[in-house]
Amino acid sequence: MARHLLIRLASPMIAFGGETIDNFGVIRDFPALSMMTGLLANALGWDRADDRAHNRLQARLRMGTRIEAKGTRLTDFQTAQLGAADRGWTTWGVPESRNGGAASYESPHLRYRDYHADLTALVALRLEPIDEGPTLNDLAAALDRPKRPLFIGRKPCLPTTRLFAGWLEANTVLQALERVPFPPGCESPKAQWPDGEGQLSGDRMLDLCDERNWTTGVHGGWRAVREGVLKTPGGNDE
């Protein structure tokens, strides 16, 4: 069996971001591999210039998610008139300023951002290889004492609970998601996990584009995942 790190994602608003088209920021049903990579890298205090470290961590992650409280979806219409002297808050502690031409300040910024409201999700993950740094212990320690503020997808989505949710020994990611006791009110949660990490009767396999090239800053490639419904707490011994 392999040791899996458990992470619980809970917030009044969560953004499992998908492909942004123009000024529309959509969301996915499950967190992307790139989102979890970014969250963990932020906890470790990495800068985006550490692209090789980001790429390597993402390649090592084997993760799956179950939705414990589905919540509801909402769309936030955002508008802001920004001046040349306005500065914004950033997670790395340095205010961000704007350097556009004079005409860029004449009109407000308009955009739409989707969110999950009152969603709770459990992530089970491990690293391969296990003896390469950062280790699972390093990630767990960073989640409890992050180098920078953490958020779940977008800056307004601050966690309302401790992110580190414990450890579990399991043969596969799916088995880890099944074996963690369901919280009260959680019945037949929907789950997603990598292909090759267990199967469920009636599950479906799909190709997912959720990996980021941290050097170029764009998403690309495909990975195979499975989605299904967990019926009862237990264990899939495949």
C-alpha positions as CSV (number, residue, x, y, z in Angstrom):
1,M,0.0,0.0,0.0
2,A,1.0,3.6,-0.5
3,R,0.6,6.5,1.8
4,H,-1.8,9.2,0.5
5,L,-2.1,12.8,1.7
6,L,-5.6,14.0,2.3
7,I,-6.6,17.6,1.7
8,R,-10.1,19.1,2.4
9,L,-11.1,22.0,0.3
10,A,-13.9,24.1,1.8
11,S,-14.9,27.8,1.3
12,P,-18.0,29.9,0.8
13,M,-16.7,30.3,-2.8
14,I,-14.5,27.9,-4.7
15,A,-13.2,28.2,-8.3
16,F,-12.1,25.0,-10.0
17,G,-11.2,27.0,-13.0
18,G,-11.6,25.9,-16.6
19,E,-10.7,27.5,-19.9
20,T,-11.2,31.3,-19.8
21,I,-12.7,32.7,-23.0
22,D,-12.5,36.4,-23.4
23,N,-13.9,37.8,-20.1
24,F,-15.7,34.7,-19.1
25,G,-14.1,32.6,-16.4
26,V,-15.8,29.2,-16.2
27,I,-15.3,26.4,-13.7
28,R,-14.9,22.6,-13.7
29,D,-16.6,20.0,-11.5
30,F,-13.3,19.0,-10.0
31,P,-10.0,20.7,-9.3
32,A,-7.4,20.6,-12.1
33,L,-4.0,19.1,-11.7
34,S,-2.5,22.5,-12.4
35,M,-4.7,24.1,-9.6
36,M,-3.5,21.7,-7.0
37,T,0.1,22.1,-8.2
38,G,-0.2,25.8,-7.8
39,L,-1.8,25.6,-4.4
40,L,1.0,23.3,-3.1
41,A,3.7,25.4,-4.7
42,N,2.3,28.5,-3.1
43,A,2.3,26.8,0.3
44,L,6.0,25.9,-0.3
45,G,6.8,29.5,-1.1
46,W,7.8,28.9,-4.7
47,D,7.8,31.7,-7.2
48,R,6.3,31.3,-10.7
49,A,9.8,31.7,-12.0
50,D,10.5,28.3,-10.4
51,D,8.9,26.7,-13.5
52,R,11.0,23.6,-13.5
53,A,10.0,22.8,-9.9
54,H,6.3,23.4,-10.8
55,N,6.5,21.1,-13.8
56,R,8.2,18.4,-11.9
57,L,5.8,18.5,-8.9
58,Q,2.8,18.4,-11.4
59,A,4.3,15.4,-13.1
60,R,4.7,13.5,-9.8
61,L,1.2,14.1,-8.5
62,R,-1.3,11.2,-8.5
63,M,-4.5,12.8,-7.2
64,G,-8.3,12.2,-7.1
65,T,-11.2,14.1,-5.7
66,R,-14.6,13.4,-4.2
67,I,-17.3,16.0,-3.8
68,E,-18.7,15.8,-0.3
69,A,-21.0,18.8,-0.5
70,K,-22.0,19.9,-4.0
71,G,-23.2,23.4,-3.2
72,T,-24.6,25.6,-5.9
73,R,-23.0,27.5,-8.9
74,L,-23.1,31.3,-9.2
75,T,-21.8,33.8,-11.7
76,D,-20.2,37.0,-10.3
77,F,-20.3,40.0,-12.6
78,Q,-17.2,42.1,-11.8
79,T,-16.6,45.7,-12.9
80,A,-13.7,47.9,-11.9
81,Q,-12.4,51.3,-13.0
82,L,-8.7,51.3,-12.5
83,G,-6.5,54.3,-12.6
84,A,-2.8,54.6,-13.4
85,A,-1.9,55.0,-9.8
86,D,-4.0,52.1,-8.5
87,R,-2.2,49.1,-7.2
88,G,-3.5,45.6,-6.4
89,W,-2.8,43.1,-3.6
90,T,-0.8,40.0,-4.5
91,T,-0.1,36.7,-2.6
92,W,3.7,37.3,-2.8
93,G,3.5,40.5,-0.8
94,V,4.4,43.0,-3.5
95,P,1.7,45.4,-4.7
96,E,1.0,45.1,-8.4
97,S,0.8,48.2,-10.5
98,R,-0.4,49.0,-14.1
99,N,1.7,50.3,-16.9
100,G,-0.8,50.7,-19.8
101,G,-1.2,53.6,-22.1
102,A,-3.5,56.5,-21.3
103,A,-6.4,55.0,-23.2
104,S,-6.3,51.8,-21.2
105,Y,-7.7,53.6,-18.1
106,E,-10.7,55.2,-19.8
107,S,-13.1,52.3,-19.6
108,P,-14.0,49.9,-16.7
109,H,-12.9,46.3,-16.7
110,L,-16.0,44.0,-17.2
111,R,-15.8,40.3,-16.6
112,Y,-17.8,37.3,-15.4
113,R,-16.5,34.7,-13.0
114,D,-18.2,31.5,-12.1
115,Y,-17.9,30.0,-8.6
116,H,-19.0,27.0,-6.6
117,A,-20.8,28.3,-3.5
118,D,-20.6,26.2,-0.3
119,L,-18.8,23.3,-1.9
120,T,-16.6,20.9,0.0
121,A,-14.2,18.4,-1.6
122,L,-11.7,15.9,-0.4
123,V,-8.5,15.4,-2.4
124,A,-6.3,12.3,-2.0
125,L,-2.9,12.4,-3.5
126,R,0.5,10.8,-3.5
127,L,3.8,11.5,-5.2
128,E,5.8,9.3,-7.5
129,P,8.7,8.8,-6.9
130,I,8.1,9.1,-3.2
131,D,11.7,9.7,-2.1
132,E,12.2,12.8,-4.3
133,G,11.8,16.3,-2.8
134,P,9.5,17.8,-1.9
135,T,8.1,14.8,-0.1
136,L,4.5,14.2,1.1
137,N,5.7,15.3,4.6
138,D,7.0,18.5,3.1
139,L,3.6,19.2,1.5
140,A,1.7,18.5,4.7
141,A,3.9,20.8,6.7
142,A,3.6,23.5,4.1
143,L,-0.2,23.3,4.1
144,D,-0.2,23.9,7.9
145,R,2.4,26.6,7.8
146,P,2.2,28.1,4.3
147,K,4.9,30.6,3.1
148,R,2.1,32.7,1.5
149,P,-1.7,33.0,1.9
150,L,-3.5,30.1,0.2
151,F,-6.7,30.2,-1.8
152,I,-8.8,27.6,-3.7
153,G,-8.6,28.6,-7.3
154,R,-9.0,32.4,-7.1
155,K,-7.8,35.0,-4.6
156,P,-11.3,35.5,-3.0
157,C,-11.6,31.8,-2.2
158,L,-9.9,31.5,1.1
159,P,-10.1,28.2,3.0
160,T,-12.5,28.0,6.0
161,T,-11.0,24.8,7.4
162,R,-7.6,23.3,7.9
163,L,-6.4,22.0,4.5
164,F,-4.4,19.1,5.8
165,A,-7.0,16.3,6.5
166,G,-4.7,13.4,7.5
167,W,-3.1,10.4,6.0
168,L,-4.4,7.1,4.6
169,E,-2.7,3.9,3.3
170,A,-4.4,2.6,0.1
171,N,-3.5,0.6,-3.0
172,T,-5.0,3.2,-5.3
173,V,-6.2,6.8,-5.3
174,L,-9.8,5.5,-5.8
175,Q,-9.4,3.2,-2.8
176,A,-8.2,6.2,-0.7
177,L,-11.3,8.2,-1.7
178,E,-13.6,5.3,-0.8
179,R,-12.0,4.5,2.6
180,V,-12.1,7.9,4.2
181,P,-15.4,8.0,6.2
182,F,-18.1,10.0,4.6
183,P,-19.1,13.2,6.6
184,P,-22.7,13.6,7.8
185,G,-25.1,14.3,4.9
186,C,-22.6,13.0,2.3
187,E,-24.3,10.2,0.3
188,S,-23.1,8.8,-3.0
189,P,-20.5,11.5,-3.7
190,K,-19.3,12.0,-7.2
191,A,-15.5,11.4,-7.7
192,Q,-12.8,11.7,-10.2
193,W,-9.4,9.9,-10.2
194,P,-6.6,9.0,-12.7
195,D,-7.1,6.1,-15.1
196,G,-5.2,3.1,-13.8
197,E,-6.0,4.0,-10.1
198,G,-9.0,1.8,-9.7
199,Q,-12.4,1.3,-11.4
200,L,-16.0,1.4,-10.4
201,S,-19.0,-0.3,-11.9
202,G,-20.7,2.3,-14.2
203,D,-17.8,4.8,-14.2
204,R,-16.8,6.6,-17.3
205,M,-13.4,7.4,-18.7
206,L,-12.5,10.8,-20.4
207,D,-9.5,12.7,-21.6
208,L,-8.9,15.9,-19.6
209,C,-6.7,18.9,-20.4
210,D,-5.8,20.2,-17.0
211,E,-2.0,20.2,-17.0
212,R,-0.1,23.5,-17.2
213,N,3.2,24.1,-18.8
214,W,4.7,26.3,-16.1
215,T,7.5,27.5,-18.4
216,T,5.2,28.9,-21.2
217,G,2.2,29.6,-18.9
218,V,-0.3,27.7,-21.1
219,H,-2.3,24.5,-20.7
220,G,-1.8,21.6,-23.0
221,G,-1.8,17.8,-23.3
222,W,-4.3,15.2,-22.2
223,R,-4.5,12.8,-19.4
224,A,-7.0,10.0,-18.9
225,V,-9.3,10.1,-15.8
226,R,-12.3,8.2,-14.6
227,E,-15.5,9.6,-13.0
228,G,-18.0,7.7,-11.0
229,V,-20.2,7.7,-7.9
230,L,-19.0,6.2,-4.6
231,K,-21.9,4.2,-3.1
232,T,-20.8,3.4,0.4
233,P,-17.6,3.9,2.5
234,G,-15.4,0.9,2.1
235,G,-12.6,-0.2,0.0
236,N,-11.9,-1.2,-3.6
237,D,-9.1,-3.7,-3.5
238,E,-8.3,-3.7,-7.2
